[in-house]
Amino acid sequence: NPTVETNTEQMQTLGPFALLLCRLRNTDFDKAVSVYRGAHLSDATIEQFLQAGEGHRGCFPALTSTTRNRAKADQQGNVLFEIRTSLGSQSADISSLSDYSD
């Protein structure tokens, strides 16, 4: 089916094209930012993080909401994550779309 082939070919270029558009629109693309996330963790999980040491690098394997407001994130659990990132291909500032104010 030629229509299916064409759509598949277009999909292979859509992601890179969208990334380029995002970079053109976002002048702060490589700007380093700190964001925060509060979480409720068990004592055993907290101990694992402590053993890994300060500066441990980890990964959130799914969409993870964060805030730039450290005090607000600190109210959300018994652990506060400080996440240093840049507004690049792995993160985006969608605060203008949020129902929650920072």
C-alpha positions in Angstrom: 0.0 0.0 0.0 1.7 3.2 -1.2 -0.2 5.4 1.3 1.2 3.4 4.3 4.7 3.6 3.0 4.5 7.3 2.5 3.2 7.8 6.0 6.0 5.7 7.5 8.6 7.6 5.6 7.1 10.9 6.9 7.0 9.7 10.5 10.8 9.0 10.4 11.4 12.7 9.7 8.7 14.2 11.9 10.6 13.8 15.2 13.8 15.5 14.1 11.8 18.2 12.4 9.8 18.9 15.6 13.1 19.1 17.6 14.5 21.6 15.2 11.4 23.7 15.4 11.5 23.6 19.2 15.2 24.7 19.1 14.4 27.6 16.9 11.6 28.8 19.1 13.4 28.2 22.4 16.4 30.4 22.8 17.2 29.0 26.2 17.6 25.5 24.8 20.9 24.7 26.6 20.2 26.9 29.7 20.9 24.9 32.9 18.0 24.9 35.4 17.3 23.3 38.8 13.8 21.9 39.3 12.5 20.0 42.3 10.2 17.1 43.1 9.0 15.9 46.5 8.3 12.2 47.0 7.3 9.7 49.7 10.0 7.0 49.9 10.4 4.1 52.2 13.3 4.0 54.7 14.9 1.2 52.6 14.8 3.3 49.4 16.2 6.4 51.2 19.0 4.2 52.5 19.9 3.1 49.0 20.1 6.8 47.9 22.3 7.6 50.9 24.6 4.8 50.0 24.9 6.0 46.4 26.2 9.3 47.8 25.6 13.0 47.1 25.8 13.9 43.4 24.4 10.5 42.4 23.1 10.6 38.9 19.8 8.9 38.2 17.1 8.8 35.7 13.3 9.1 35.8 12.2 6.7 33.2 8.8 8.3 32.6 7.1 11.7 32.5 7.9 13.3 35.9 6.3 16.6 36.9 8.6 19.0 38.8 8.5 22.6 40.0 11.0 25.4 40.2 9.6 26.2 43.6 11.7 24.3 46.1 9.5 25.1 49.1 6.4 23.8 47.3 8.1 20.5 46.3 9.4 20.1 49.9 5.8 19.9 51.1 5.1 16.9 48.9 6.8 14.1 50.8 9.7 13.0 53.0 12.3 13.4 50.3 13.2 16.3 48.1 14.9 15.6 44.7 16.9 18.5 43.2 17.1 17.8 39.5 19.6 19.7 37.4 18.7 19.7 33.7 18.6 21.8 30.6 15.5 22.7 28.6 16.6 20.3 25.8 15.2 17.3 24.1 14.7 15.4 27.4 12.8 18.2 29.3 10.4 21.0 28.5 9.0 23.9 30.4 5.2 23.5 30.2 4.5 25.8 33.2 2.3 28.0 31.0 0.0 25.0 30.4 -0.2 23.9 34.1 -3.3 24.2 36.2 -1.0 24.7 39.2 0.9 27.9 39.9 4.5 27.8 40.9 
